[in-house]
């Protein structure tokens, strides 16, 4: 094999392996457009009373629904240019009459597939609806 053929093959192989890297770099989403939100919107169902409640839960805080104590650790919504999706990491405890807490759910919930990783409880269902940024308090409200 001549030197010119070897150089041609090496150049071709380099371009062949570099193309997927370039394509992959172009496909990656712009992280500046990613929305990291501070409030998780949940929907909760009490199966006994058939009561549905929408809950706005700030990240890091705990809210009670019946005997459940729900705590959100993380929430993310994809930017509008991508396929719409919402992910939330939740910890849900069942509060017993004795004051004990029993962890009944800990993990990721996905808004488009609530049955994928669902809360399994005899009385309650909880699923993620959306994430949002809470409105900052205006100066007129704080005065």
PyMOL commands that place a pseudoatom at each C-alpha (Angstrom):
pseudoatom trace, name=CA, resn=UNK, resi=1, chain=A, elem=C, hetatm=0, pos=[0.000, 0.000, 0.000]
pseudoatom trace, name=CA, resn=UNK, resi=2, chain=A, elem=C, hetatm=0, pos=[1.420, 3.366, -0.939]
pseudoatom trace, name=CA, resn=UNK, resi=3, chain=A, elem=C, hetatm=0, pos=[1.864, 6.206, 1.491]
pseudoatom trace, name=CA, resn=UNK, resi=4, chain=A, elem=C, hetatm=0, pos=[-0.814, 8.317, -0.226]
pseudoatom trace, name=CA, resn=UNK, resi=5, chain=A, elem=C, hetatm=0, pos=[-3.366, 5.477, 0.147]
pseudoatom trace, name=CA, resn=UNK, resi=6, chain=A, elem=C, hetatm=0, pos=[-2.426, 5.076, 3.821]
pseudoatom trace, name=CA, resn=UNK, resi=7, chain=A, elem=C, hetatm=0, pos=[-2.857, 8.800, 4.450]
pseudoatom trace, name=CA, resn=UNK, resi=8, chain=A, elem=C, hetatm=0, pos=[-6.188, 8.742, 2.609]
pseudoatom trace, name=CA, resn=UNK, resi=9, chain=A, elem=C, hetatm=0, pos=[-7.407, 5.827, 4.777]
pseudoatom trace, name=CA, resn=UNK, resi=10, chain=A, elem=C, hetatm=0, pos=[-6.224, 7.450, 8.001]
pseudoatom trace, name=CA, resn=UNK, resi=11, chain=A, elem=C, hetatm=0, pos=[-7.874, 10.753, 7.066]
pseudoatom trace, name=CA, resn=UNK, resi=12, chain=A, elem=C, hetatm=0, pos=[-11.081, 8.953, 6.122]
pseudoatom trace, name=CA, resn=UNK, resi=13, chain=A, elem=C, hetatm=0, pos=[-11.152, 6.992, 9.386]
pseudoatom trace, name=CA, resn=UNK, resi=14, chain=A, elem=C, hetatm=0, pos=[-10.550, 10.134, 11.425]
pseudoatom trace, name=CA, resn=UNK, resi=15, chain=A, elem=C, hetatm=0, pos=[-13.430, 11.893, 9.664]
pseudoatom trace, name=CA, resn=UNK, resi=16, chain=A, elem=C, hetatm=0, pos=[-15.646, 8.816, 10.043]
pseudoatom trace, name=CA, resn=UNK, resi=17, chain=A, elem=C, hetatm=0, pos=[-15.117, 8.652, 13.803]
pseudoatom trace, name=CA, resn=UNK, resi=18, chain=A, elem=C, hetatm=0, pos=[-15.316, 12.435, 14.270]
pseudoatom trace, name=CA, resn=UNK, resi=19, chain=A, elem=C, hetatm=0, pos=[-18.720, 12.780, 12.569]
pseudoatom trace, name=CA, resn=UNK, resi=20, chain=A, elem=C, hetatm=0, pos=[-20.723, 11.032, 15.289]
pseudoatom trace, name=CA, resn=UNK, resi=21, chain=A, elem=C, hetatm=0, pos=[-19.037, 13.230, 17.894]
pseudoatom trace, name=CA, resn=UNK, resi=22, chain=A, elem=C, hetatm=0, pos=[-19.930, 16.375, 15.971]
pseudoatom trace, name=CA, resn=UNK, resi=23, chain=A, elem=C, hetatm=0, pos=[-23.502, 15.177, 15.445]
pseudoatom trace, name=CA, resn=UNK, resi=24, chain=A, elem=C, hetatm=0, pos=[-23.807, 14.279, 19.112]
pseudoatom trace, name=CA, resn=UNK, resi=25, chain=A, elem=C, hetatm=0, pos=[-22.589, 17.724, 20.163]
pseudoatom trace, name=CA, resn=UNK, resi=26, chain=A, elem=C, hetatm=0, pos=[-25.189, 19.411, 17.970]
pseudoatom trace, name=CA, resn=UNK, resi=27, chain=A, elem=C, hetatm=0, pos=[-28.055, 17.260, 19.322]
pseudoatom trace, name=CA, resn=UNK, resi=28, chain=A, elem=C, hetatm=0, pos=[-27.378, 17.990, 22.983]
pseudoatom trace, name=CA, resn=UNK, resi=29, chain=A, elem=C, hetatm=0, pos=[-29.915, 20.434, 24.423]
pseudoatom trace, name=CA, resn=UNK, resi=30, chain=A, elem=C, hetatm=0, pos=[-28.972, 23.917, 25.458]
pseudoatom trace, name=CA, resn=UNK, resi=31, chain=A, elem=C, hetatm=0, pos=[-28.672, 23.681, 29.238]
pseudoatom trace, name=CA, resn=UNK, resi=32, chain=A, elem=C, hetatm=0, pos=[-29.365, 27.386, 29.636]
pseudoatom trace, name=CA, resn=UNK, resi=33, chain=A, elem=C, hetatm=0, pos=[-32.924, 26.723, 28.394]
pseudoatom trace, name=CA, resn=UNK, resi=34, chain=A, elem=C, hetatm=0, pos=[-33.486, 23.849, 30.830]
pseudoatom trace, name=CA, resn=UNK, resi=35, chain=A, elem=C, hetatm=0, pos=[-36.023, 24.760, 33.441]
pseudoatom trace, name=CA, resn=UNK, resi=36, chain=A, elem=C, hetatm=0, pos=[-35.092, 23.816, 36.982]
pseudoatom trace, name=CA, resn=UNK, resi=37, chain=A, elem=C, hetatm=0, pos=[-38.209, 24.575, 38.912]
pseudoatom trace, name=CA, resn=UNK, resi=38, chain=A, elem=C, hetatm=0, pos=[-38.885, 25.090, 42.568]
pseudoatom trace, name=CA, resn=UNK, resi=39, chain=A, elem=C, hetatm=0, pos=[-42.465, 23.816, 42.809]
pseudoatom trace, name=CA, resn=UNK, resi=40, chain=A, elem=C, hetatm=0, pos=[-43.880, 20.395, 41.949]
pseudoatom trace, name=CA, resn=UNK, resi=41, chain=A, elem=C, hetatm=0, pos=[-47.547, 20.169, 40.971]
pseudoatom trace, name=CA, resn=UNK, resi=42, chain=A, elem=C, hetatm=0, pos=[-49.048, 16.867, 42.106]
pseudoatom trace, name=CA, resn=UNK, resi=43, chain=A, elem=C, hetatm=0, pos=[-52.483, 15.362, 41.851]
pseudoatom trace, name=CA, resn=UNK, resi=44, chain=A, elem=C, hetatm=0, pos=[-53.626, 13.166, 44.729]
pseudoatom trace, name=CA, resn=UNK, resi=45, chain=A, elem=C, hetatm=0, pos=[-56.629, 10.861, 44.905]
pseudoatom trace, name=CA, resn=UNK, resi=46, chain=A, elem=C, hetatm=0, pos=[-58.302, 9.612, 48.066]
pseudoatom trace, name=CA, resn=UNK, resi=47, chain=A, elem=C, hetatm=0, pos=[-59.812, 6.299, 46.891]
pseudoatom trace, name=CA, resn=UNK, resi=48, chain=A, elem=C, hetatm=0, pos=[-62.272, 6.145, 49.808]
pseudoatom trace, name=CA, resn=UNK, resi=49, chain=A, elem=C, hetatm=0, pos=[-63.935, 9.521, 49.258]
pseudoatom trace, name=CA, resn=UNK, resi=50, chain=A, elem=C, hetatm=0, pos=[-63.046, 9.866, 45.534]
pseudoatom trace, name=CA, resn=UNK, resi=51, chain=A, elem=C, hetatm=0, pos=[-61.623, 13.295, 46.368]
pseudoatom trace, name=CA, resn=UNK, resi=52, chain=A, elem=C, hetatm=0, pos=[-58.999, 14.593, 43.917]
pseudoatom trace, name=CA, resn=UNK, resi=53, chain=A, elem=C, hetatm=0, pos=[-56.705, 17.332, 45.131]
pseudoatom trace, name=CA, resn=UNK, resi=54, chain=A, elem=C, hetatm=0, pos=[-54.092, 19.308, 43.239]
pseudoatom trace, name=CA, resn=UNK, resi=55, chain=A, elem=C, hetatm=0, pos=[-51.064, 20.066, 45.398]
pseudoatom trace, name=CA, resn=UNK, resi=56, chain=A, elem=C, hetatm=0, pos=[-48.386, 22.708, 44.742]
pseudoatom trace, name=CA, resn=UNK, resi=57, chain=A, elem=C, hetatm=0, pos=[-45.391, 21.464, 46.706]
pseudoatom trace, name=CA, resn=UNK, resi=58, chain=A, elem=C, hetatm=0, pos=[-42.239, 23.621, 46.988]
pseudoatom trace, name=CA, resn=UNK, resi=59, chain=A, elem=C, hetatm=0, pos=[-38.973, 21.688, 46.650]
pseudoatom trace, name=CA, resn=UNK, resi=60, chain=A, elem=C, hetatm=0, pos=[-37.589, 20.723, 50.054]
pseudoatom trace, name=CA, resn=UNK, resi=61, chain=A, elem=C, hetatm=0, pos=[-40.847, 21.256, 51.926]
pseudoatom trace, name=CA, resn=UNK, resi=62, chain=A, elem=C, hetatm=0, pos=[-43.341, 18.711, 53.184]
pseudoatom trace, name=CA, resn=UNK, resi=63, chain=A, elem=C, hetatm=0, pos=[-47.077, 18.649, 52.640]
pseudoatom trace, name=CA, resn=UNK, resi=64, chain=A, elem=C, hetatm=0, pos=[-49.702, 16.354, 54.164]
pseudoatom trace, name=CA, resn=UNK, resi=65, chain=A, elem=C, hetatm=0, pos=[-52.445, 14.619, 52.224]
pseudoatom trace, name=CA, resn=UNK, resi=66, chain=A, elem=C, hetatm=0, pos=[-54.527, 12.391, 54.468]
pseudoatom trace, name=CA, resn=UNK, resi=67, chain=A, elem=C, hetatm=0, pos=[-52.017, 10.202, 56.302]
pseudoatom trace, name=CA, resn=UNK, resi=68, chain=A, elem=C, hetatm=0, pos=[-49.307, 10.808, 53.697]
pseudoatom trace, name=CA, resn=UNK, resi=69, chain=A, elem=C, hetatm=0, pos=[-46.376, 13.166, 54.191]
pseudoatom trace, name=CA, resn=UNK, resi=70, chain=A, elem=C, hetatm=0, pos=[-45.035, 14.113, 50.746]
pseudoatom trace, name=CA, resn=UNK, resi=71, chain=A, elem=C, hetatm=0, pos=[-41.611, 15.677, 50.240]
pseudoatom trace, name=CA, resn=UNK, resi=72, chain=A, elem=C, hetatm=0, pos=[-40.233, 16.734, 46.836]
pseudoatom trace, name=CA, resn=UNK, resi=73, chain=A, elem=C, hetatm=0, pos=[-36.471, 16.715, 46.348]
pseudoatom trace, name=CA, resn=UNK, resi=74, chain=A, elem=C, hetatm=0, pos=[-36.151, 17.639, 42.662]
pseudoatom trace, name=CA, resn=UNK, resi=75, chain=A, elem=C, hetatm=0, pos=[-38.275, 18.645, 39.698]
pseudoatom trace, name=CA, resn=UNK, resi=76, chain=A, elem=C, hetatm=0, pos=[-37.383, 19.244, 36.060]
pseudoatom trace, name=CA, resn=UNK, resi=77, chain=A, elem=C, hetatm=0, pos=[-39.396, 20.032, 32.947]
pseudoatom trace, name=CA, resn=UNK, resi=78, chain=A, elem=C, hetatm=0, pos=[-37.911, 19.799, 29.487]
pseudoatom trace, name=CA, resn=UNK, resi=79, chain=A, elem=C, hetatm=0, pos=[-37.679, 23.027, 27.504]
pseudoatom trace, name=CA, resn=UNK, resi=80, chain=A, elem=C, hetatm=0, pos=[-40.468, 23.737, 24.996]
pseudoatom trace, name=CA, resn=UNK, resi=81, chain=A, elem=C, hetatm=0, pos=[-38.316, 22.837, 21.973]
pseudoatom trace, name=CA, resn=UNK, resi=82, chain=A, elem=C, hetatm=0, pos=[-38.026, 19.222, 23.161]
pseudoatom trace, name=CA, resn=UNK, resi=83, chain=A, elem=C, hetatm=0, pos=[-40.691, 16.571, 23.711]
pseudoatom trace, name=CA, resn=UNK, resi=84, chain=A, elem=C, hetatm=0, pos=[-42.685, 17.735, 26.764]
pseudoatom trace, name=CA, resn=UNK, resi=85, chain=A, elem=C, hetatm=0, pos=[-41.818, 15.772, 29.894]
pseudoatom trace, name=CA, resn=UNK, resi=86, chain=A, elem=C, hetatm=0, pos=[-41.706, 16.350, 33.628]
pseudoatom trace, name=CA, resn=UNK, resi=87, chain=A, elem=C, hetatm=0, pos=[-39.603, 14.410, 36.131]
pseudoatom trace, name=CA, resn=UNK, resi=88, chain=A, elem=C, hetatm=0, pos=[-39.834, 14.659, 39.923]
pseudoatom trace, name=CA, resn=UNK, resi=89, chain=A, elem=C, hetatm=0, pos=[-38.038, 12.878, 42.745]
pseudoatom trace, name=CA, resn=UNK, resi=90, chain=A, elem=C, hetatm=0, pos=[-40.424, 12.300, 45.656]
pseudoatom trace, name=CA, resn=UNK, resi=91, chain=A, elem=C, hetatm=0, pos=[-40.299, 10.806, 49.128]
pseudoatom trace, name=CA, resn=UNK, resi=92, chain=A, elem=C, hetatm=0, pos=[-43.674, 9.777, 50.521]
pseudoatom trace, name=CA, resn=UNK, resi=93, chain=A, elem=C, hetatm=0, pos=[-44.189, 8.545, 54.089]
pseudoatom trace, name=CA, resn=UNK, resi=94, chain=A, elem=C, hetatm=0, pos=[-47.317, 7.057, 55.624]
pseudoatom trace, name=CA, resn=UNK, resi=95, chain=A, elem=C, hetatm=0, pos=[-47.863, 8.477, 59.111]
pseudoatom trace, name=CA, resn=UNK, resi=96, chain=A, elem=C, hetatm=0, pos=[-49.132, 5.911, 61.608]
pseudoatom trace, name=CA, resn=UNK, resi=97, chain=A, elem=C, hetatm=0, pos=[-51.313, 6.677, 64.627]
pseudoatom trace, name=CA, resn=UNK, resi=98, chain=A, elem=C, hetatm=0, pos=[-48.344, 5.996, 66.883]
pseudoatom trace, name=CA, resn=UNK, resi=99, chain=A, elem=C, hetatm=0, pos=[-46.421, 8.821, 65.202]
pseudoatom trace, name=CA, resn=UNK, resi=100, chain=A, elem=C, hetatm=0, pos=[-44.139, 6.473, 63.276]
pseudoatom trace, name=CA, resn=UNK, resi=101, chain=A, elem=C, hetatm=0, pos=[-43.307, 7.093, 59.641]
pseudoatom trace, name=CA, resn=UNK, resi=102, chain=A, elem=C, hetatm=0, pos=[-43.267, 4.291, 57.117]
pseudoatom trace, name=CA, resn=UNK, resi=103, chain=A, elem=C, hetatm=0, pos=[-41.642, 5.074, 53.760]
pseudoatom trace, name=CA, resn=UNK, resi=104, chain=A, elem=C, hetatm=0, pos=[-44.127, 3.940, 51.096]
pseudoatom trace, name=CA, resn=UNK, resi=105, chain=A, elem=C, hetatm=0, pos=[-42.454, 5.572, 48.092]
pseudoatom trace, name=CA, resn=UNK, resi=106, chain=A, elem=C, hetatm=0, pos=[-39.073, 6.996, 47.230]
pseudoatom trace, name=CA, resn=UNK, resi=107, chain=A, elem=C, hetatm=0, pos=[-38.033, 7.595, 43.660]
pseudoatom trace, name=CA, resn=UNK, resi=108, chain=A, elem=C, hetatm=0, pos=[-38.679, 9.259, 40.341]
pseudoatom trace, name=CA, resn=UNK, resi=109, chain=A, elem=C, hetatm=0, pos=[-42.141, 9.899, 38.963]
pseudoatom trace, name=CA, resn=UNK, resi=110, chain=A, elem=C, hetatm=0, pos=[-42.632, 10.789, 35.317]
pseudoatom trace, name=CA, resn=UNK, resi=111, chain=A, elem=C, hetatm=0, pos=[-45.684, 12.823, 34.318]
pseudoatom trace, name=CA, resn=UNK, resi=112, chain=A, elem=C, hetatm=0, pos=[-46.271, 11.045, 30.997]
pseudoatom trace, name=CA, resn=UNK, resi=113, chain=A, elem=C, hetatm=0, pos=[-46.083, 7.557, 32.567]
pseudoatom trace, name=CA, resn=UNK, resi=114, chain=A, elem=C, hetatm=0, pos=[-47.587, 7.639, 36.062]
pseudoatom trace, name=CA, resn=UNK, resi=115, chain=A, elem=C, hetatm=0, pos=[-47.872, 3.836, 36.211]
pseudoatom trace, name=CA, resn=UNK, resi=116, chain=A, elem=C, hetatm=0, pos=[-44.176, 3.373, 35.410]
pseudoatom trace, name=CA, resn=UNK, resi=117, chain=A, elem=C, hetatm=0, pos=[-43.078, 4.065, 38.983]
pseudoatom trace, name=CA, resn=UNK, resi=118, chain=A, elem=C, hetatm=0, pos=[-46.242, 4.563, 40.991]
pseudoatom trace, name=CA, resn=UNK, resi=119, chain=A, elem=C, hetatm=0, pos=[-47.131, 4.931, 44.640]
pseudoatom trace, name=CA, resn=UNK, resi=120, chain=A, elem=C, hetatm=0, pos=[-48.652, 1.655, 45.812]
pseudoatom trace, name=CA, resn=UNK, resi=121, chain=A, elem=C, hetatm=0, pos=[-51.009, 2.498, 48.645]
pseudoatom trace, name=CA, resn=UNK, resi=122, chain=A, elem=C, hetatm=0, pos=[-54.394, 1.053, 49.601]
pseudoatom trace, name=CA, resn=UNK, resi=123, chain=A, elem=C, hetatm=0, pos=[-56.073, 4.421, 50.132]
pseudoatom trace, name=CA, resn=UNK, resi=124, chain=A, elem=C, hetatm=0, pos=[-54.151, 7.045, 48.127]
pseudoatom trace, name=CA, resn=UNK, resi=125, chain=A, elem=C, hetatm=0, pos=[-52.780, 7.639, 44.637]
pseudoatom trace, name=CA, resn=UNK, resi=126, chain=A, elem=C, hetatm=0, pos=[-50.299, 10.427, 43.923]
pseudoatom trace, name=CA, resn=UNK, resi=127, chain=A, elem=C, hetatm=0, pos=[-48.864, 11.396, 40.550]
pseudoatom trace, name=CA, resn=UNK, resi=128, chain=A, elem=C, hetatm=0, pos=[-46.836, 14.252, 39.065]
pseudoatom trace, name=CA, resn=UNK, resi=129, chain=A, elem=C, hetatm=0, pos=[-48.553, 16.782, 36.816]
pseudoatom trace, name=CA, resn=UNK, resi=130, chain=A, elem=C, hetatm=0, pos=[-45.989, 19.500, 36.197]
pseudoatom trace, name=CA, resn=UNK, resi=131, chain=A, elem=C, hetatm=0, pos=[-43.158, 21.596, 37.566]
pseudoatom trace, name=CA, resn=UNK, resi=132, chain=A, elem=C, hetatm=0, pos=[-43.238, 25.344, 37.766]
pseudoatom trace, name=CA, resn=UNK, resi=133, chain=A, elem=C, hetatm=0, pos=[-41.326, 28.305, 39.038]
pseudoatom trace, name=CA, resn=UNK, resi=134, chain=A, elem=C, hetatm=0, pos=[-43.181, 29.998, 41.846]
pseudoatom trace, name=CA, resn=UNK, resi=135, chain=A, elem=C, hetatm=0, pos=[-43.765, 33.696, 41.396]
pseudoatom trace, name=CA, resn=UNK, resi=136, chain=A, elem=C, hetatm=0, pos=[-41.444, 35.877, 43.457]
pseudoatom trace, name=CA, resn=UNK, resi=137, chain=A, elem=C, hetatm=0, pos=[-43.106, 38.062, 46.022]
pseudoatom trace, name=CA, resn=UNK, resi=138, chain=A, elem=C, hetatm=0, pos=[-43.402, 41.616, 44.784]
pseudoatom trace, name=CA, resn=UNK, resi=139, chain=A, elem=C, hetatm=0, pos=[-42.243, 44.536, 46.891]
pseudoatom trace, name=CA, resn=UNK, resi=140, chain=A, elem=C, hetatm=0, pos=[-45.827, 45.765, 47.294]
pseudoatom trace, name=CA, resn=UNK, resi=141, chain=A, elem=C, hetatm=0, pos=[-46.877, 42.455, 48.884]
pseudoatom trace, name=CA, resn=UNK, resi=142, chain=A, elem=C, hetatm=0, pos=[-43.999, 42.426, 51.356]
pseudoatom trace, name=CA, resn=UNK, resi=143, chain=A, elem=C, hetatm=0, pos=[-44.697, 45.974, 52.621]
for i in range(1, 143): cmd.bond("trace and resi %d" % i, "trace and resi %d" % (i + 1))
show_as sticks, trace
zoom trace
